[in-house]
Structures are given as structure tokens and as C-alpha cells.
Amino acid sequence: QVQLVESGGGLVQPGGSLRLSCAGSGFSLDDYAIGWFRQAPGKEREGVSCISSREHSRMFYADSVKGRFAISRDTAKNLVYLQMNNLGPDDPAVYHCGTDVLECRSNYRGIHPFGSWGQGTQVTVSS
């Protein structure tokens, strides 16, 4: 079974940073495009970022996070990271990582191309 686990969330002050991790259990994340999406109370699901499988070189960032977030892989550790900088009032949410069956080819607007995803990690921004 494809299983993913997110970690690294927590409480951060406005303008602060967090690095989220996405870990695969029993499989190589390099074989899959991995995306991050977030869900916040009262808001629609929002696709945040995506990194393609190692066979491709495609990446995607939502306009709301472009220039502040960065997605990357650590193949040796079988992890995908989401570095989140300059966090603000629009960023608190539960962040999920998942396998992207479209290889990051969509912009996530009205599209949810995730085959599997984890339980999520909470990000809170507060002074």
C-alpha cells in the first residue's frame, strides 16, 4: 500500500518559517510526482505545490505561495520537503502531501489529481 506521512507543522509567528516533510512508507517517492495541498476551515481546498517524479523536471507553485515556498526532494532520505517562508494570515491550514497522477501538469484549480495522501500536519500562524 502507498502510505504517506506529513510532519513539521506547528505554531509559528507571522513572518516565520517552517519546513514540512513528506515521508513515504514502503516505496520510493522518486517514482511519483508529489504535491502539497492545504485545507483550512471555511475555505476550499487549495493546491499549493508539486514536484514531478525523477523522470521529469516539472514543478508547480500556486500564485499565493510563489516566491515564499519551495518544494524539493531528498532522495537519500526518501523525503519531499516544503520550505515555507514569510508565513502570514492566509497560510494556516492542515497541509497534506499526496501522489499526483497528472505529474504536476495541472494548476490544481478545480482539480484534485491525488491518488493517495496522508493525514496532514497542522500549520498555525499566531503572534
N, C-alpha and C positions, 0 to 999 in steps of 0.2 A: 504494500500500500504506500502511496505517496503521502507523506506527512511533513508538514512544515510547522515550525515553532518560531514565533517572534519574541524578541526580548529587547531591552534597552530603554523602554519607556519610563516615564516618571514625571516628577514635578520640576519645572524649570522656570526661571524668571523671564519676563519679557526681554527679548534680545539675546537670550541664551541659546545654547546648542545642546543637541542630543545626537547620539548615533544609535540607530536601530539596527538590529541584526536579524537575519532570516536564516534559520538553520534547517537543513534537510535531514530527514531520518531514513536511512537505508537506501539512499540514492544520491546521485551526483547532481547538484544544482546546475553544473555546467551544461547539462544536456537539455535544459529548459530555459525558455525566457521567463524571467521572474519580474513580476510587477508588484507595486505597492498601491493600495487604495485605503481610504480612510472613511470612517463613519462617525458622525457627530450627532447628538440629539437635536432633532428638529431640522436637520439638513439631509440633503440627498447624498448618496454615496458618491465619492469623488475619486477618480483615478489620479494618482499622484506622479508616479514614475515607473519606468520599465527599463530593463536591460535584457537584450536578446541572449539566446543561447550562444555558446562559444563558437558555433559555426557561422555566426553573423556578427555584425558590429553596430546594430541599431540601438539607440537609446531614445527615451521619451521623457519629457517633463511637462507637467501641467503649467499653464501660464501663471497660476497662483503661487508656484514654488520655484519657478525658473530663476536661476541666479542665486538661490538660497540653499537649495537641496542638491545633493549629489549622490548618485547611485553607483555602486561598484561591487566587484566580486573579489573574494579571496579564495582562490581555487584550493590552495593547500588546506584551508580550514573548512572547506565546503560551506561557505557563508556568502550571503549577499547583504551588503550594508546600505543603509540610507542615512547619510550625514545630513542633519537638519540644523541650519544656522539661522540666526536672527529670527527666532520664533516669536510669533505675535498672536493677536486675538483670533485670527482665522484658522489657526493650526491645531488647537486642542481637538482630539478625536481618539478613537481606537484605530490603530494602524494595523493593517493586515498585509501580509505578503502572500502571493499565490503564483501558480504556474499560468503563464499567458499563452493560450493556444494559438494566438494570432501573431506571435513573435514581435510584439510591440508595434505592429503595423497600424493599429487604430489609435485614435486620440482619446479614447475612453469616454467620449461624450455620448451618453446614451447606450454605451456598450459595456458589457461585463464579460470579458473573454477569459475568465479564470476557471480552469479545470479543477484545481484544488487550492485551498488556502487554510491558513492557520486560525487560531482563536483570537489573535490580535494582542497588541500591547497598548496600554493607555498612555497618552501624552497629555499632560496638563500644563498650562501656562498661567502662572499667577505670581503676583508680587508678594 
